Amino acid sequence: MAKSKKIGIELDDFHYHEALDRLHVIMDTIDNHLIQHPVLKAETKVKDLVDEANTKLWEAYQLIGSITTEE
């Protein structure tokens, strides 16, 4: 991959793989430690907000994945 014009450093495939991995870890943590928590099961408005945040992270995960398959 080429040098990023946005941040001025060269990004390779591993950088993208690493970002995907970190997103997956965070999404898994959110699911296991927040969404599955009894308080969030009882407080559905809170759970909905956390679900929404996790959905946005999933969208970011998919976007990075699509960037890596473009080349």
All heavy atoms as a GROMACS GRO file, in nm:
protein
  577
    1MET      N    1   0.083  -0.118   0.000
    1MET     CA    2   0.000   0.000   0.000
    1MET      C    3   0.088   0.125   0.000
    1MET      O    4   0.203   0.121   0.040
    1MET     CB    5  -0.092   0.001   0.121
    1MET     CG    6  -0.194  -0.109   0.119
    1MET     SD    7  -0.316  -0.087   0.247
    1MET     CE    8  -0.442  -0.190   0.180
    2ALA      N    9   0.032   0.233  -0.040
    2ALA     CA   10   0.106   0.359  -0.053
    2ALA      C   11   0.100   0.440   0.076
    2ALA      O   12   0.025   0.412   0.167
    2ALA     CB   13   0.047   0.439  -0.168
    3LYS      N   14   0.181   0.543   0.075
    3LYS     CA   15   0.183   0.636   0.187
    3LYS      C   16   0.048   0.708   0.194
    3LYS      O   17  -0.002   0.755   0.094
    3LYS     CB   18   0.296   0.736   0.168
    3LYS     CG   19   0.320   0.827   0.286
    3LYS     CD   20   0.444   0.909   0.263
    3LYS     CE   21   0.478   0.989   0.386
    3LYS     NZ   22   0.600   1.068   0.369
    4SER      N   23  -0.008   0.714   0.314
    4SER     CA   24  -0.136   0.781   0.332
    4SER      C   25  -0.117   0.931   0.322
    4SER      O   26  -0.034   0.989   0.391
    4SER     CB   27  -0.195   0.745   0.469
    4SER     OG   28  -0.306   0.827   0.497
    5LYS      N   29  -0.196   0.994   0.238
    5LYS     CA   30  -0.191   1.140   0.226
    5LYS      C   31  -0.257   1.206   0.346
    5LYS      O   32  -0.231   1.321   0.377
    5LYS     CB   33  -0.259   1.183   0.096
    5LYS     CG   34  -0.184   1.138  -0.027
    5LYS     CD   35  -0.256   1.178  -0.153
    5LYS     CE   36  -0.180   1.123  -0.273
    5LYS     NZ   37  -0.250   1.144  -0.397
    6LYS      N   38  -0.343   1.133   0.414
    6LYS     CA   39  -0.416   1.189   0.528
    6LYS      C   40  -0.329   1.202   0.652
    6LYS      O   41  -0.341   1.298   0.726
    6LYS     CB   42  -0.538   1.104   0.559
    6LYS     CG   43  -0.643   1.106   0.451
    6LYS     CD   44  -0.758   1.017   0.485
    6LYS     CE   45  -0.859   1.013   0.371
    6LYS     NZ   46  -0.968   0.921   0.398
    7ILE      N   47  -0.244   1.102   0.676
    7ILE     CA   48  -0.165   1.104   0.800
    7ILE      C   49  -0.016   1.103   0.776
    7ILE      O   50   0.061   1.111   0.871
    7ILE     CB   51  -0.205   0.989   0.895
    7ILE    CG1   52  -0.183   0.853   0.830
    7ILE    CG2   53  -0.348   1.006   0.943
    7ILE    CD1   54  -0.204   0.736   0.924
    8GLY      N   55   0.026   1.091   0.653
    8GLY     CA   56   0.167   1.104   0.619
    8GLY      C   57   0.255   0.985   0.652
    8GLY      O   58   0.377   1.000   0.655
    9ILE      N   59   0.198   0.868   0.679
    9ILE     CA   60   0.280   0.749   0.700
    9ILE      C   61   0.237   0.639   0.605
    9ILE      O   62   0.124   0.640   0.554
    9ILE     CB   63   0.274   0.697   0.846
    9ILE    CG1   64   0.133   0.652   0.882
    9ILE    CG2   65   0.324   0.800   0.944
    9ILE    CD1   66   0.126   0.577   1.014
   10GLU      N   67   0.326   0.547   0.582
   10GLU     CA   68   0.296   0.437   0.491
   10GLU      C   69   0.216   0.330   0.566
   10GLU      O   70   0.256   0.285   0.673
   10GLU     CB   71   0.425   0.378   0.436
   10GLU     CG   72   0.403   0.287   0.320
   10GLU     CD   73   0.532   0.255   0.247
   10GLU    OE1   74   0.614   0.346   0.229
   10GLU    OE2   75   0.547   0.138   0.210
   11LEU      N   76   0.104   0.292   0.509
   11LEU     CA   77   0.021   0.189   0.567
   11LEU      C   78   0.033   0.062   0.485
   11LEU      O   79   0.026   0.066   0.363
   11LEU     CB   80  -0.126   0.234   0.571
   11LEU     CG   81  -0.156   0.359   0.653
   11LEU    CD1   82  -0.301   0.399   0.635
   11LEU    CD2   83  -0.124   0.336   0.799
   12ASP      N   84   0.050  -0.051   0.555
   12ASP     CA   85   0.054  -0.178   0.484
   12ASP      C   86  -0.066  -0.263   0.523
   12ASP      O   87  -0.149  -0.221   0.604
   12ASP     CB   88   0.187  -0.251   0.508
   12ASP     CG   89   0.212  -0.283   0.656
   12ASP    OD1   90   0.114  -0.290   0.733
   12ASP    OD2   91   0.328  -0.300   0.693
   13ASP      N   92  -0.076  -0.380   0.465
   13ASP     CA   93  -0.189  -0.468   0.493
   13ASP      C   94  -0.201  -0.501   0.641
   13ASP      O   95  -0.311  -0.516   0.693
   13ASP     CB   96  -0.179  -0.597   0.412
   13ASP     CG   97  -0.204  -0.575   0.264
   13ASP    OD1   98  -0.262  -0.471   0.228
   13ASP    OD2   99  -0.163  -0.662   0.185
   14PHE      N  100  -0.088  -0.514   0.709
   14PHE     CA  101  -0.092  -0.547   0.851
   14PHE      C  102  -0.160  -0.438   0.933
   14PHE      O  103  -0.233  -0.468   1.027
   14PHE     CB  104   0.047  -0.576   0.907
   14PHE     CG  105   0.043  -0.616   1.051
   14PHE    CD1  106   0.000  -0.744   1.087
   14PHE    CD2  107   0.077  -0.527   1.151
   14PHE    CE1  108  -0.008  -0.782   1.220
   14PHE    CE2  109   0.070  -0.564   1.285
   14PHE     CZ  110   0.028  -0.691   1.320
   15HIS      N  111  -0.138  -0.313   0.898
   15HIS     CA  112  -0.204  -0.203   0.970
   15HIS      C  113  -0.356  -0.220   0.964
   15HIS      O  114  -0.426  -0.201   1.064
   15HIS     CB  115  -0.166  -0.067   0.910
   15HIS     CG  116  -0.028  -0.022   0.941
   15HIS    ND1  117   0.072  -0.027   0.849
   15HIS    CD2  118   0.025   0.027   1.055
   15HIS    CE1  119   0.183   0.020   0.903
   15HIS    NE2  120   0.158   0.053   1.029
   16TYR      N  121  -0.406  -0.256   0.848
   16TYR     CA  122  -0.550  -0.274   0.831
   16TYR      C  123  -0.598  -0.398   0.905
   16TYR      O  124  -0.703  -0.396   0.970
   16TYR     CB  125  -0.586  -0.280   0.682
   16TYR     CG  126  -0.580  -0.143   0.618
   16TYR    CD1  127  -0.459  -0.093   0.568
   16TYR    CD2  128  -0.692  -0.063   0.610
   16TYR    CE1  129  -0.453   0.033   0.512
   16TYR    CE2  130  -0.688   0.063   0.554
   16TYR     CZ  131  -0.567   0.111   0.506
   16TYR     OH  132  -0.561   0.236   0.452
   17HIS      N  133  -0.522  -0.505   0.898
   17HIS     CA  134  -0.556  -0.627   0.972
   17HIS      C  135  -0.558  -0.599   1.122
   17HIS      O  136  -0.649  -0.643   1.193
   17HIS     CB  137  -0.456  -0.738   0.940
   17HIS     CG  138  -0.475  -0.860   1.024
   17HIS    ND1  139  -0.578  -0.949   1.002
   17HIS    CD2  140  -0.407  -0.906   1.132
   17HIS    CE1  141  -0.571  -1.044   1.094
   17HIS    NE2  142  -0.468  -1.021   1.173
   18GLU      N  143  -0.461  -0.523   1.169
   18GLU     CA  144  -0.453  -0.488   1.310
   18GLU      C  145  -0.575  -0.405   1.353
   18GLU      O  146  -0.633  -0.429   1.460
   18GLU     CB  147  -0.324  -0.410   1.335
   18GLU     CG  148  -0.297  -0.376   1.479
   18GLU     CD  149  -0.165  -0.302   1.492
   18GLU    OE1  150  -0.140  -0.206   1.415
   18GLU    OE2  151  -0.089  -0.340   1.581
   19ALA      N  152  -0.616  -0.310   1.270
   19ALA     CA  153  -0.734  -0.229   1.301
   19ALA      C  154  -0.859  -0.316   1.307
   19ALA      O  155  -0.943  -0.298   1.396
   19ALA     CB  156  -0.750  -0.117   1.199
   20LEU      N  157  -0.871  -0.410   1.213
   20LEU     CA  158  -0.985  -0.503   1.215
   20LEU      C  159  -0.986  -0.584   1.343
   20LEU      O  160  -1.089  -0.601   1.408
   20LEU     CB  161  -0.979  -0.597   1.094
   20LEU     CG  162  -1.020  -0.540   0.960
   20LEU    CD1  163  -0.989  -0.640   0.849
   20LEU    CD2  164  -1.167  -0.504   0.960
   21ASP      N  165  -0.869  -0.634   1.381
   21ASP     CA  166  -0.859  -0.714   1.502
   21ASP      C  167  -0.898  -0.634   1.626
   21ASP      O  168  -0.973  -0.680   1.711
   21ASP     CB  169  -0.717  -0.769   1.518
   21ASP     CG  170  -0.701  -0.850   1.644
   21ASP    OD1  171  -0.766  -0.958   1.654
   21ASP    OD2  172  -0.627  -0.807   1.735
   22ARG      N  173  -0.849  -0.512   1.636
   22ARG     CA  174  -0.881  -0.428   1.752
   22ARG      C  175  -1.029  -0.394   1.759
   22ARG      O  176  -1.088  -0.393   1.866
   22ARG     CB  177  -0.795  -0.302   1.751
   22ARG     CG  178  -0.650  -0.335   1.781
   22ARG     CD  179  -0.562  -0.216   1.780
   22ARG     NE  180  -0.424  -0.259   1.802
   22ARG     CZ  181  -0.321  -0.177   1.811
   22ARG    NH1  182  -0.340  -0.047   1.800
   22ARG    NH2  183  -0.201  -0.224   1.831
   23LEU      N  184  -1.090  -0.368   1.643
   23LEU     CA  185  -1.235  -0.344   1.641
   23LEU      C  186  -1.310  -0.468   1.690
   23LEU      O  187  -1.404  -0.458   1.769
   23LEU     CB  188  -1.282  -0.306   1.502
   23LEU     CG  189  -1.264  -0.160   1.464
   23LEU    CD1  190  -1.283  -0.142   1.313
   23LEU    CD2  191  -1.364  -0.073   1.540
   24HIS      N  192  -1.267  -0.585   1.644
   24HIS     CA  193  -1.332  -0.709   1.685
   24HIS      C  194  -1.320  -0.730   1.836
   24HIS      O  195  -1.417  -0.767   1.902
   24HIS     CB  196  -1.272  -0.828   1.610
   24HIS     CG  197  -1.341  -0.956   1.642
   24HIS    ND1  198  -1.302  -1.037   1.746
   24HIS    CD2  199  -1.450  -1.014   1.586
   24HIS    CE1  200  -1.383  -1.141   1.752
   24HIS    NE2  201  -1.473  -1.130   1.656
   25VAL      N  202  -1.203  -0.704   1.892
   25VAL     CA  203  -1.183  -0.718   2.037
   25VAL      C  204  -1.277  -0.626   2.114
   25VAL      O  205  -1.342  -0.667   2.211
   25VAL     CB  206  -1.035  -0.691   2.075
   25VAL    CG1  207  -1.018  -0.676   2.225
   25VAL    CG2  208  -0.946  -0.802   2.022
   26ILE      N  209  -1.287  -0.501   2.068
   26ILE     CA  210  -1.374  -0.404   2.136
   26ILE      C  211  -1.521  -0.446   2.125
   26ILE      O  212  -1.596  -0.442   2.224
   26ILE     CB  213  -1.354  -0.262   2.080
   26ILE    CG1  214  -1.212  -0.213   2.106
   26ILE    CG2  215  -1.457  -0.164   2.134
   26ILE    CD1  216  -1.171  -0.210   2.252
   27MET      N  217  -1.563  -0.488   2.006
   27MET     CA  218  -1.702  -0.530   1.988
   27MET      C  219  -1.735  -0.652   2.074
   27MET      O  220  -1.843  -0.659   2.134
   27MET     CB  221  -1.732  -0.558   1.841
   27MET     CG  222  -1.732  -0.434   1.755
   27MET     SD  223  -1.776  -0.463   1.581
   27MET     CE  224  -1.649  -0.575   1.527
   28ASP      N  225  -1.642  -0.746   2.082
   28ASP     CA  226  -1.661  -0.864   2.165
   28ASP      C  227  -1.669  -0.826   2.313
   28ASP      O  228  -1.754  -0.876   2.387
   28ASP     CB  229  -1.547  -0.963   2.141
   28ASP     CG  230  -1.574  -1.097   2.204
   28ASP    OD1  231  -1.682  -1.154   2.179
   28ASP    OD2  232  -1.485  -1.147   2.278
   29THR      N  233  -1.584  -0.734   2.355
   29THR     CA  234  -1.587  -0.687   2.494
   29THR      C  235  -1.718  -0.617   2.526
   29THR      O  236  -1.778  -0.641   2.632
   29THR     CB  237  -1.468  -0.593   2.521
   29THR    OG1  238  -1.346  -0.665   2.500
   29THR    CG2  239  -1.470  -0.537   2.661
   30ILE      N  240  -1.764  -0.533   2.435
   30ILE     CA  241  -1.892  -0.464   2.455
   30ILE      C  242  -2.005  -0.566   2.469
   30ILE      O  243  -2.089  -0.556   2.559
   30ILE     CB  244  -1.920  -0.365   2.341
   30ILE    CG1  245  -1.827  -0.245   2.354
   30ILE    CG2  246  -2.067  -0.320   2.342
   30ILE    CD1  247  -1.830  -0.152   2.234
   31ASP      N  248  -2.005  -0.666   2.383
   31ASP     CA  249  -2.109  -0.767   2.390
   31ASP      C  250  -2.102  -0.846   2.520
   31ASP      O  251  -2.202  -0.858   2.592
   31ASP     CB  252  -2.102  -0.862   2.271
   31ASP     CG  253  -2.215  -0.962   2.272
   31ASP    OD1  254  -2.332  -0.921   2.281
   31ASP    OD2  255  -2.186  -1.084   2.266
   32ASN      N  256  -1.984  -0.897   2.552
   32ASN     CA  257  -1.970  -0.984   2.670
   32ASN      C  258  -1.986  -0.911   2.802
   32ASN      O  259  -2.037  -0.968   2.898
   32ASN     CB  260  -1.836  -1.055   2.668
   32ASN     CG  261  -1.828  -1.161   2.560
   32ASN    OD1  262  -1.927  -1.224   2.527
   32ASN    ND2  263  -1.711  -1.180   2.504
   33HIS      N  264  -1.940  -0.788   2.810
   33HIS     CA  265  -1.935  -0.720   2.938
   33HIS      C  266  -2.039  -0.610   2.956
   33HIS      O  267  -2.058  -0.562   3.069
   33HIS     CB  268  -1.794  -0.663   2.962
   33HIS     CG  269  -1.691  -0.771   2.969
   33HIS    ND1  270  -1.675  -0.852   3.078
   33HIS    CD2  271  -1.601  -0.814   2.877
   33HIS    CE1  272  -1.578  -0.938   3.055
   33HIS    NE2  273  -1.532  -0.918   2.933
   34LEU      N  274  -2.103  -0.569   2.850
   34LEU     CA  275  -2.208  -0.467   2.862
   34LEU      C  276  -2.344  -0.522   2.819
   34LEU      O  277  -2.437  -0.528   2.899
   34LEU     CB  278  -2.174  -0.344   2.779
   34LEU     CG  279  -2.068  -0.250   2.837
   34LEU    CD1  280  -2.033  -0.143   2.736
   34LEU    CD2  281  -2.117  -0.188   2.965
   35ILE      N  282  -2.354  -0.560   2.694
   35ILE     CA  283  -2.483  -0.602   2.640
   35ILE      C  284  -2.539  -0.722   2.717
   35ILE      O  285  -2.658  -0.730   2.742
   35ILE     CB  286  -2.474  -0.629   2.489
   35ILE    CG1  287  -2.442  -0.497   2.416
   35ILE    CG2  288  -2.603  -0.692   2.436
   35ILE    CD1  289  -2.410  -0.512   2.270
   36GLN      N  290  -2.452  -0.813   2.760
   36GLN     CA  291  -2.496  -0.931   2.834
   36GLN      C  292  -2.512  -0.905   2.984
   36GLN      O  293  -2.554  -0.993   3.058
   36GLN     CB  294  -2.398  -1.047   2.811
   36GLN     CG  295  -2.384  -1.089   2.666
   36GLN     CD  296  -2.516  -1.126   2.601
   36GLN    OE1  297  -2.600  -1.191   2.661
   36GLN    NE2  298  -2.534  -1.084   2.476
   37HIS      N  299  -2.478  -0.785   3.028
   37HIS     CA  300  -2.488  -0.752   3.171
   37HIS      C  301  -2.635  -0.742   3.213
   37HIS      O  302  -2.718  -0.689   3.138
   37HIS     CB  303  -2.417  -0.618   3.198
   37HIS     CG  304  -2.392  -0.595   3.343
   37HIS    ND1  305  -2.491  -0.548   3.427
   37HIS    CD2  306  -2.281  -0.612   3.418
   37HIS    CE1  307  -2.441  -0.536   3.549
   37HIS    NE2  308  -2.314  -0.576   3.546
   38PRO      N  309  -2.668  -0.793   3.331
   38PRO     CA  310  -2.808  -0.791   3.377
   38PRO      C  311  -2.870  -0.651   3.382
   38PRO      O  312  -2.990  -0.635   3.353
   38PRO     CB  313  -2.801  -0.851   3.518
   38PRO     CG  314  -2.675  -0.930   3.521
   38PRO     CD  315  -2.581  -0.864   3.425
   39VAL      N  316  -2.793  -0.550   3.415
   39VAL     CA  317  -2.848  -0.414   3.420
   39VAL      C  318  -2.894  -0.371   3.281
   39VAL      O  319  -3.003  -0.315   3.265
   39VAL     CB  320  -2.746  -0.314   3.478
   39VAL    CG1  321  -2.794  -0.170   3.460
   39VAL    CG2  322  -2.720  -0.343   3.626
   40LEU      N  323  -2.813  -0.398   3.179
   40LEU     CA  324  -2.853  -0.359   3.045
   40LEU      C  325  -2.970  -0.442   2.994
   40LEU      O  326  -3.050  -0.394   2.915
   40LEU     CB  327  -2.735  -0.365   2.949
   40LEU     CG  328  -2.659  -0.233   2.939
   40LEU    CD1  329  -2.578  -0.206   3.064
   40LEU    CD2  330  -2.576  -0.227   2.816
   41LYS      N  331  -2.981  -0.564   3.042
   41LYS     CA  332  -3.098  -0.644   3.005
   41LYS      C  333  -3.225  -0.584   3.065
   41LYS      O  334  -3.331  -0.587   3.004
   41LYS     CB  335  -3.079  -0.789   3.047
   41LYS     CG  336  -2.975  -0.862   2.963
   41LYS     CD  337  -2.964  -1.007   3.002
   41LYS     CE  338  -2.859  -1.078   2.921
   41LYS     NZ  339  -2.895  -1.104   2.784
   42ALA      N  340  -3.212  -0.526   3.184
   42ALA     CA  341  -3.327  -0.463   3.250
   42ALA      C  342  -3.354  -0.322   3.199
   42ALA      O  343  -3.469  -0.281   3.185
   42ALA     CB  344  -3.304  -0.460   3.402
   43GLU      N  345  -3.248  -0.250   3.171
   43GLU     CA  346  -3.259  -0.110   3.126
   43GLU      C  347  -3.247  -0.105   2.974
   43GLU      O  348  -3.140  -0.083   2.919
   43GLU     CB  349  -3.152  -0.023   3.194
   43GLU     CG  350  -3.160  -0.022   3.345
   43GLU     CD  351  -3.289   0.040   3.396
   43GLU    OE1  352  -3.353   0.120   3.324
   43GLU    OE2  353  -3.326   0.009   3.511
   44THR      N  354  -3.357  -0.125   2.908
   44THR     CA  355  -3.354  -0.141   2.763
   44THR      C  356  -3.311  -0.015   2.688
   44THR      O  357  -3.252  -0.024   2.581
   44THR     CB  358  -3.489  -0.191   2.710
   44THR    OG1  359  -3.591  -0.099   2.750
   44THR    CG2  360  -3.520  -0.330   2.764
   45LYS      N  361  -3.340   0.103   2.743
   45LYS     CA  362  -3.295   0.226   2.677
   45LYS      C  363  -3.143   0.234   2.674
   45LYS      O  364  -3.083   0.275   2.574
   45LYS     CB  365  -3.354   0.349   2.745
   45LYS     CG  366  -3.501   0.367   2.720
   45LYS     CD  367  -3.554   0.493   2.785
   45LYS     CE  368  -3.703   0.507   2.760
   45LYS     NZ  369  -3.759   0.626   2.823
   46VAL      N  370  -3.082   0.193   2.784
   46VAL     CA  371  -2.935   0.191   2.790
   46VAL      C  372  -2.882   0.086   2.693
   46VAL      O  373  -2.788   0.112   2.617
   46VAL     CB  374  -2.886   0.163   2.934
   46VAL    CG1  375  -2.734   0.152   2.938
   46VAL    CG2  376  -2.935   0.270   3.030
   47LYS      N  377  -2.942  -0.032   2.695
   47LYS     CA  378  -2.899  -0.139   2.604
   47LYS      C  379  -2.910  -0.095   2.459
   47LYS      O  380  -2.821  -0.122   2.378
   47LYS     CB  381  -2.981  -0.266   2.628
   47LYS     CG  382  -2.937  -0.382   2.540
   47LYS     CD  383  -3.018  -0.507   2.570
   47LYS     CE  384  -2.967  -0.626   2.495
   47LYS     NZ  385  -3.027  -0.644   2.366
   48ASP      N  386  -3.017  -0.026   2.425
   48ASP     CA  387  -3.036   0.021   2.288
   48ASP      C  388  -2.923   0.116   2.246
   48ASP      O  389  -2.872   0.108   2.133
   48ASP     CB  390  -3.171   0.091   2.271
   48ASP     CG  391  -3.288  -0.004   2.277
   48ASP    OD1  392  -3.266  -0.128   2.268
   48ASP    OD2  393  -3.401   0.044   2.291
   49LEU      N  394  -2.881   0.203   2.336
   49LEU     CA  395  -2.771   0.295   2.305
   49LEU      C  396  -2.640   0.220   2.285
   49LEU      O  397  -2.562   0.249   2.193
   49LEU     CB  398  -2.756   0.400   2.416
   49LEU     CG  399  -2.867   0.504   2.422
   49LEU    CD1  400  -2.854   0.587   2.551
   49LEU    CD2  401  -2.863   0.594   2.300
   50VAL      N  402  -2.615   0.122   2.371
   50VAL     CA  403  -2.492   0.042   2.358
   50VAL      C  404  -2.497  -0.040   2.230
   50VAL      O  405  -2.397  -0.051   2.158
   50VAL     CB  406  -2.470  -0.045   2.483
   50VAL    CG1  407  -2.351  -0.139   2.464
   50VAL    CG2  408  -2.449   0.042   2.607
   51ASP      N  409  -2.613  -0.097   2.199
   51ASP     CA  410  -2.629  -0.170   2.073
   51ASP      C  411  -2.602  -0.081   1.952
   51ASP      O  412  -2.538  -0.123   1.856
   51ASP     CB  413  -2.770  -0.228   2.061
   51ASP     CG  414  -2.786  -0.362   2.129
   51ASP    OD1  415  -2.687  -0.436   2.141
   51ASP    OD2  416  -2.900  -0.392   2.169
   52GLU      N  417  -2.651   0.043   1.960
   52GLU     CA  418  -2.630   0.138   1.850
   52GLU      C  419  -2.481   0.168   1.832
   52GLU      O  420  -2.431   0.173   1.720
   52GLU     CB  421  -2.707   0.266   1.880
   52GLU     CG  422  -2.708   0.367   1.769
   52GLU     CD  423  -2.790   0.490   1.804
   52GLU    OE1  424  -2.888   0.479   1.879
   52GLU    OE2  425  -2.755   0.598   1.753
   53ALA      N  426  -2.412   0.187   1.943
   53ALA     CA  427  -2.267   0.212   1.936
   53ALA      C  428  -2.195   0.090   1.877
   53ALA      O  429  -2.106   0.105   1.792
   53ALA     CB  430  -2.212   0.242   2.076
   54ASN      N  431  -2.236  -0.029   1.918
   54ASN     CA  432  -2.173  -0.150   1.866
   54ASN      C  433  -2.202  -0.168   1.717
   54ASN      O  434  -2.117  -0.214   1.641
   54ASN     CB  435  -2.219  -0.271   1.946
   54ASN     CG  436  -2.112  -0.376   1.961
   54ASN    OD1  437  -1.993  -0.346   1.961
   54ASN    ND2  438  -2.153  -0.500   1.975
   55THR      N  439  -2.320  -0.128   1.674
   55THR     CA  440  -2.355  -0.133   1.532
   55THR      C  441  -2.264  -0.041   1.451
   55THR      O  442  -2.218  -0.078   1.342
   55THR     CB  443  -2.503  -0.096   1.511
   55THR    OG1  444  -2.584  -0.193   1.578
   55THR    CG2  445  -2.539  -0.090   1.364
   56LYS      N  446  -2.235   0.077   1.504
   56LYS     CA  447  -2.144   0.170   1.435
   56LYS      C  448  -2.003   0.110   1.426
   56LYS      O  449  -1.935   0.125   1.323
   56LYS     CB  450  -2.140   0.305   1.506
   56LYS     CG  451  -2.269   0.383   1.493
   56LYS     CD  452  -2.294   0.419   1.348
   56LYS     CE  453  -2.418   0.505   1.334
   56LYS     NZ  454  -2.450   0.530   1.194
   57LEU      N  455  -1.959   0.042   1.530
   57LEU     CA  456  -1.828  -0.023   1.526
   57LEU      C  457  -1.828  -0.133   1.420
   57LEU      O  458  -1.730  -0.151   1.348
   57LEU     CB  459  -1.790  -0.079   1.664
   57LEU     CG  460  -1.759   0.025   1.770
   57LEU    CD1  461  -1.743  -0.042   1.905
   57LEU    CD2  462  -1.637   0.107   1.733
   58TRP      N  463  -1.939  -0.207   1.410
   58TRP     CA  464  -1.950  -0.311   1.308
   58TRP      C  465  -1.943  -0.249   1.168
   58TRP      O  466  -1.878  -0.304   1.079
   58TRP     CB  467  -2.080  -0.388   1.327
   58TRP     CG  468  -2.101  -0.494   1.223
   58TRP    CD1  469  -2.193  -0.493   1.125
   58TRP    CD2  470  -2.025  -0.614   1.205
   58TRP    NE1  471  -2.180  -0.605   1.046
   58TRP    CE2  472  -2.078  -0.681   1.094
   58TRP    CE3  473  -1.917  -0.670   1.271
   58TRP    CZ2  474  -2.026  -0.802   1.048
   58TRP    CZ3  475  -1.866  -0.792   1.225
   58TRP    CH2  476  -1.921  -0.856   1.115
   59GLU      N  477  -2.006  -0.134   1.150
   59GLU     CA  478  -1.999  -0.066   1.020
   59GLU      C  479  -1.855  -0.025   0.989
   59GLU      O  480  -1.810  -0.037   0.874
   59GLU     CB  481  -2.091   0.057   1.021
   59GLU     CG  482  -2.238   0.022   1.020
   59GLU     CD  483  -2.328   0.144   1.035
   59GLU    OE1  484  -2.282   0.258   1.014
   59GLU    OE2  485  -2.446   0.124   1.068
   60ALA      N  486  -1.783   0.022   1.090
   60ALA     CA  487  -1.642   0.058   1.071
   60ALA      C  488  -1.561  -0.066   1.035
   60ALA      O  489  -1.474  -0.062   0.946
   60ALA     CB  490  -1.587   0.124   1.198
   61TYR      N  491  -1.588  -0.176   1.100
   61TYR     CA  492  -1.521  -0.304   1.072
   61TYR      C  493  -1.543  -0.344   0.926
   61TYR      O  494  -1.449  -0.380   0.855
   61TYR     CB  495  -1.575  -0.410   1.168
   61TYR     CG  496  -1.511  -0.545   1.156
   61TYR    CD1  497  -1.402  -0.579   1.235
   61TYR    CD2  498  -1.560  -0.641   1.067
   61TYR    CE1  499  -1.344  -0.705   1.226
   61TYR    CE2  500  -1.503  -0.766   1.058
   61TYR     CZ  501  -1.395  -0.798   1.137
   61TYR     OH  502  -1.337  -0.922   1.128
   62GLN      N  503  -1.668  -0.336   0.882
   62GLN     CA  504  -1.701  -0.372   0.744
   62GLN      C  505  -1.634  -0.278   0.644
   62GLN      O  506  -1.587  -0.322   0.539
   62GLN     CB  507  -1.854  -0.369   0.724
   62GLN     CG  508  -1.926  -0.477   0.799
   62GLN     CD  509  -1.890  -0.615   0.747
   62GLN    OE1  510  -1.884  -0.638   0.627
   62GLN    NE2  511  -1.866  -0.707   0.838
   63LEU      N  512  -1.627  -0.150   0.676
   63LEU     CA  513  -1.564  -0.052   0.588
   63LEU      C  514  -1.415  -0.081   0.573
   63LEU      O  515  -1.363  -0.083   0.461
   63LEU     CB  516  -1.587   0.090   0.640
   63LEU     CG  517  -1.530   0.203   0.553
   63LEU    CD1  518  -1.586   0.197   0.412
   63LEU    CD2  519  -1.560   0.336   0.618
   64ILE      N  520  -1.347  -0.107   0.683
   64ILE     CA  521  -1.205  -0.140   0.674
   64ILE      C  522  -1.186  -0.269   0.595
   64ILE      O  523  -1.096  -0.278   0.511
   64ILE     CB  524  -1.140  -0.150   0.814
   64ILE    CG1  525  -1.133  -0.012   0.878
   64ILE    CG2  526  -0.998  -0.209   0.802
   64ILE    CD1  527  -1.084  -0.015   1.022
   65GLY      N  528  -1.273  -0.365   0.619
   65GLY     CA  529  -1.264  -0.490   0.543
   65GLY      C  530  -1.281  -0.468   0.394
   65GLY      O  531  -1.211  -0.529   0.312
   66SER      N  532  -1.370  -0.379   0.356
   66SER     CA  533  -1.391  -0.352   0.213
   66SER      C  534  -1.273  -0.277   0.152
   66SER      O  535  -1.240  -0.294   0.036
   66SER     CB  536  -1.520  -0.275   0.191
   66SER     OG  537  -1.511  -0.142   0.235
   67ILE      N  538  -1.208  -0.194   0.232
   67ILE     CA  539  -1.090  -0.121   0.184
   67ILE      C  540  -0.978  -0.220   0.151
   67ILE      O  541  -0.910  -0.207   0.051
   67ILE     CB  542  -1.043  -0.017   0.287
   67ILE    CG1  543  -1.145   0.096   0.297
   67ILE    CG2  544  -0.905   0.038   0.252
   67ILE    CD1  545  -1.123   0.188   0.417
   68THR      N  546  -0.961  -0.320   0.235
   68THR     CA  547  -0.852  -0.416   0.215
   68THR      C  548  -0.877  -0.508   0.096
   68THR      O  549  -0.784  -0.564   0.041
   68THR     CB  550  -0.826  -0.501   0.342
   68THR    OG1  551  -0.943  -0.575   0.373
   68THR    CG2  552  -0.785  -0.414   0.458
   69THR      N  553  -1.003  -0.524   0.055
   69THR     CA  554  -1.032  -0.611  -0.059
   69THR      C  555  -1.039  -0.535  -0.191
   69THR      O  556  -1.053  -0.597  -0.295
   69THR     CB  557  -1.165  -0.688  -0.036
   69THR    OG1  558  -1.272  -0.594  -0.019
   69THR    CG2  559  -1.156  -0.779   0.085
   70GLU      N  560  -1.028  -0.403  -0.186
   70GLU     CA  561  -1.034  -0.322  -0.309
   70GLU      C  562  -0.912  -0.342  -0.395
   70GLU      O  563  -0.916  -0.321  -0.516
   70GLU     CB  564  -1.049  -0.174  -0.274
   70GLU     CG  565  -1.185  -0.135  -0.224
   70GLU     CD  566  -1.194   0.011  -0.185
   70GLU    OE1  567  -1.091   0.082  -0.188
   70GLU    OE2  568  -1.304   0.055  -0.149
   71GLU      N  569  -0.803  -0.376  -0.334
   71GLU     CA  570  -0.677  -0.378  -0.409
   71GLU      C  571  -0.648  -0.511  -0.469
   71GLU      O  572  -0.675  -0.611  -0.467
   71GLU     CB  573  -0.564  -0.335  -0.318
   71GLU     CG  574  -0.587  -0.193  -0.275
   71GLU     CD  575  -0.498  -0.152  -0.161
   71GLU    OE1  576  -0.401  -0.220  -0.132
   71GLU    OE2  577  -0.527  -0.050  -0.102
   0.00000   0.00000   0.00000
